[in-house]
């Protein structure tokens, strides 16, 4: 097995960036989901209720500053764009705590499961895609650990999927049959909720093995 893809989503619920390498800590990939849109009550606003957020792209500059469509996340035009989608009271905040994740800090998918899914793997919003995996083997992995160089990943559980999978990552067109298919064929679960037991640096094509 090997690291086939590495993804970071600097702004929660926006499109992410493909990486050649990444620093991994106990809080996942450095810089992942560190910018959140919050409403006046402090609740996090996501693409589950405001799917147009997926039409904006989060990246990171050379100094580690999160960008939205090439602009600093603090740029007034970025906030204006988000408010057009989510309402005039929404603010963007920087959050590096574990609370910024829906479940656990790392979402791992496999090429075998994505092939079985039969659609663009970006719909699953993984942090890592592990290549060289046969079919749905990932479904037997919860409770095991993966080693990638110095990094040790603890596989907790299968991820229950939501309405975000129904939106095409390029066109944002919705196809509700996608989620129905996940429910019918995969019991509503695809990819793996993971924690990081030991951090380090990971790179594309790096060997992956069970720890």
N, C-alpha and C positions, 0 to 999 in steps of 0.2 A: 504494500500500500504506500501511497505517497500524497503529499499536499498538492492537490490539483488547482485549488483556488483559495485566495484569501480576500475577505471583504471587510471593509470598515464603513460604518454609517455614522459619521460625525454628528449629524442632526437626526434625532429620533423621528422616524416615519418619513424621512426623505430618501431619495435614491442614494446609494452609497458609492464607494470607490474600490476598484480592484487594486490590490497591492502585490508587489513582488516579495515583500518581507514585512514582518511586523514584530513589535515587542509585545509579549504577552505577560500579564501580571495576574494576580488573583482576581482582579476586576476586569479580566478579559483583555481584548486587544486595546492597547493604549490609544486613546482618542475616540473610542467607539461610543456613540450615543451620549456624548457629553453636553450637547445642546438640546434643550427641551422647550417645546411651546407649552405654556401654562395659561389657564384662564384666570379670571379674577378671584376664584375660590382656591387657587393653587393646584387645581387638577390638571394632569397632563393631557394635552390635546394630541390625538394621534390620527393616523390615516384610516382607522376603523370607522370614524365618524366624519372625517374630512379628507377623503381620498386624494383631493387635488394636491395635498402636500407631497405625494409621491412624484409629482411632476417637477419638483425642484431637486437639485443634486447637491449633496453635501460632500465636500472634499476637505483636505487639510494642506496648508501651505508648508514651506520648508521649515518654518519656525514652530509648527504644530498648531497654528491658529485655524480653527474651523472656518470653512468658507461655505457660502451658499451661492451656487451659480457663479463662482469666481469672486464673490464679494465677501468681505469679512462679515461674520455673523452679527456683528454689532452695527453694521451699516444701517442707517435709517430706512433705506429702500428695501432691505431684507425684511425688517419688521413690518413695513407697509405691505409687502407681498403676502406675508403670513396672515396679517389681519384681514386682507381681502378674502382669504380662504376661511379663517376660523373665527373672525369677529374682532371688533375694535378694541376689546379689553385684553386681548391676548398679548403676552410678553414672551420673549426668549430669555432663558436663563442658562447658566453654566452649572452643571451638576456632575461631580465625579464620584458620588457615593454609589453604593450597591443598589440603592432604591431606584436608580434610573432604568434598571432592567425589568422586563415583564416577569421573567422567571429566574434564570441564572445568567451569568455574564457571557457565556459562549454558546452559540448555536452551531452545531456541526451537522452537515449533511454528507451523503455519500453519492458517488456517481451512479451506483447501482440503483439506489432508491429514486434518484432524479430520472434515470432512464425509465424506470417503472411508472413514475408519475407521468411522463410523456409530455411535459411542458417545460417552459423556460424555468431553470432552477432559481432564477432571481426572484420568482414569486415567493419562494420560501425564505428569502432574506437570511441566508446562512452567513456566519463568519468564516467558516472553513468548509471546503468541500474536499473530502478524502477520495482519491482516485484508486482504482484497482480493486473495488469492492463488488462482489457478485450479488446481483439482484437485491433482495430485501434483507441481507445479512444484518444491516444496522439495527433491525428490530430485536435482535438477540443480544445487543451490546449493553443495554442498561445494567449497571453494576460492575462493568469492567473499566479499565483505564487504558488510555492511549499514551504512547511516548513519541514525541517528536523532538529529537535532539535532547536538550535538557528539560524540555517542557513536558509535564505530566498532566493529562486531562482526565478528570473523573466524570464518567458518563452516568448521569442521574436517571433520565427518563426520556420517553418519546414526547415530542412537542405536539400539543393539541393545536390545530390550525384554525385560523379565523378568516373573516371576510377579506382581509388584505390580499389573500392569495387569488382572489377573483379578478384583480385588476392587472391588466397587461402592463408590464414595467415600462414600455415605450410609449404606448398610445393612451394608457389609462382607461381604455375601454373595459367595461365590466362584463364578465362571463360567470354568472352565478353557478353554472354547472361545474365549474372547477372545484368549488368547495363541496358540492354534492358528491362529486367523484371521489374526493379525499375521504369523505365519510363512508361511502359505499365500499371502496376498495381498500382503504387503509385505516378504517375505524376512527377517522378524524385526526390521525396523528402521522406526521412526517418530520423527519430530522430529529436531532437529539439535544436535549437540555444538558449542558455540561458546566462543571466548575473547573477551575484551574487549581490543581494541587501544588504545582511548582512552575514558576514562570521562566521566561527565557526568550530567545529569538527564534522565530520560525521563518522558513523560506519556501518559495514554490519548488516543487519537485523533491522536497526533502522526504526522507524515508519516514513512514509511520508504522509503528508496531504496537502490539499490546504490551502493556507494562506488567 
